[in-house]
Amino acid sequence: MKRRYWIGTIISILFIGIGAYTLDSSKIEYGTIQVAKMSGRKMQIKGIWVKEKGSDYNTLSNIFTFNMKDDNRQEISIKYEGARPNNFDIAESIVVKGKYDGEVFQAKEILTKCPSKYEGNADQLKQSYQQK
């Protein structure tokens, strides 16, 4: 085999290895509050806002804090360095991406799932299509 084929093959394998490593290190998996506390890794946690405890947005430091519960009903304090999401108050569920630091969950991103005006009763939708 020619020398340049070997060099091309080695370079291709190197790029594939670097790409696989980059994809693996950038993935953030879903978990519970308990797993986030134990692992110390970046995680995504899905939960609901504990409305009884309220939330606080400090405009001077641009820090938003609130409490949330996951699917296992465990509660955690969330600290997010950024603006409060516009639709936070009406969100059905919340996903926070970040890392637990021993006291609070340091969120790097907050995603909110709001109720959709397009979701409806399936029976009503079937009836409306059958009438047409």
C-alpha positions in Angstrom: 0.0 0.0 0.0 1.2 3.5 -0.8 2.5 5.7 2.0 -0.1 8.5 1.4 -2.9 6.0 1.9 -1.5 5.0 5.3 -1.2 8.7 6.3 -4.7 9.4 5.1 -6.1 6.4 7.0 -4.3 7.5 10.2 -5.6 11.1 9.9 -9.1 9.8 9.3 -9.0 7.6 12.4 -7.6 10.5 14.4 -10.5 12.8 13.3 -13.1 10.1 14.1 -11.6 9.6 17.6 -11.5 13.3 18.3 -15.1 13.7 17.1 -16.3 10.8 19.3 -14.5 12.2 22.3 -16.0 15.6 21.8 -19.6 14.3 21.4 -19.2 12.1 24.5 -17.8 14.9 26.7 -20.5 17.4 25.6 -23.5 15.2 26.3 -25.6 16.0 29.3 -27.9 13.2 30.6 -31.2 13.5 32.4 -31.2 12.5 36.1 -32.9 13.1 39.4 -31.9 15.5 42.2 -30.4 12.6 44.2 -28.2 11.5 41.2 -27.1 15.1 40.6 -26.0 15.5 44.3 -24.1 12.2 44.3 -22.4 12.5 40.8 -21.1 16.0 40.8 -21.4 16.0 36.9 -23.3 18.2 34.6 -26.9 17.0 34.4 -30.4 17.9 33.3 -33.1 17.7 35.9 -36.8 17.8 35.1 -39.2 19.1 37.7 -41.8 21.6 38.8 -41.4 24.9 40.5 -42.4 25.0 44.2 -44.7 28.0 44.0 -45.2 28.2 47.7 -41.6 29.1 48.3 -41.7 31.8 45.5 -38.8 32.9 43.4 -36.4 35.8 43.4 -34.7 37.7 40.7 -31.9 40.2 41.7 -31.6 42.7 38.9 -28.3 44.1 40.1 -26.5 40.8 40.1 -28.7 39.2 37.4 -29.3 36.1 39.5 -32.6 34.1 39.5 -33.3 31.7 42.4 -36.1 29.3 43.1 -36.9 25.9 44.4 -38.1 22.9 42.4 -39.1 19.3 42.9 -38.3 16.4 40.6 -40.4 13.4 39.7 -39.4 11.7 43.0 -40.7 14.7 45.0 -37.2 15.7 46.2 -36.7 19.4 46.5 -33.6 21.5 45.6 -32.7 25.2 45.4 -31.7 26.4 42.0 -29.4 29.4 41.2 -29.3 30.7 37.7 -27.0 33.5 36.6 -29.3 35.1 34.0 -32.6 36.6 33.4 -35.8 35.1 34.7 -37.6 33.2 31.8 -40.6 35.2 30.6 -43.0 32.2 30.8 -41.7 30.9 34.1 -44.9 31.6 36.0 -47.1 29.5 33.7 -44.7 26.7 33.0 -46.1 23.1 33.5 -42.6 21.8 34.0 -39.0 23.0 34.1 -35.7 21.5 32.9 -32.5 22.9 34.4 -29.1 22.1 33.0 -26.1 22.5 35.3 -24.2 21.1 38.2 -24.8 20.6 41.9 -22.1 22.4 43.9 -22.9 21.2 47.5 -25.4 23.9 48.5 -27.5 24.6 45.4 -27.8 23.5 41.9 -26.0 25.9 39.7 -28.1 26.1 36.5 -26.5 27.1 33.2 -29.7 26.9 31.3 -33.4 26.8 32.1 -36.0 25.4 29.8 -39.7 25.8 30.4 -42.6 23.7 29.1 -45.7 25.8 28.9 -49.3 24.6 28.4 -50.1 24.5 24.7 -53.2 26.1 23.4 -53.0 23.6 20.5 -53.3 20.5 22.8 -56.9 19.5 23.2 -59.2 16.6 23.9 -58.5 13.9 21.3 -62.2 13.0 21.1 -63.1 16.6 20.2 -60.5 16.7 17.5 -61.8 13.4 16.0 -65.3 14.8 16.0 -64.3 18.0 14.3 -62.5 16.1 11.5 -65.4 13.7 11.0 -67.8 16.6 10.6 -65.7 18.1 7.7 
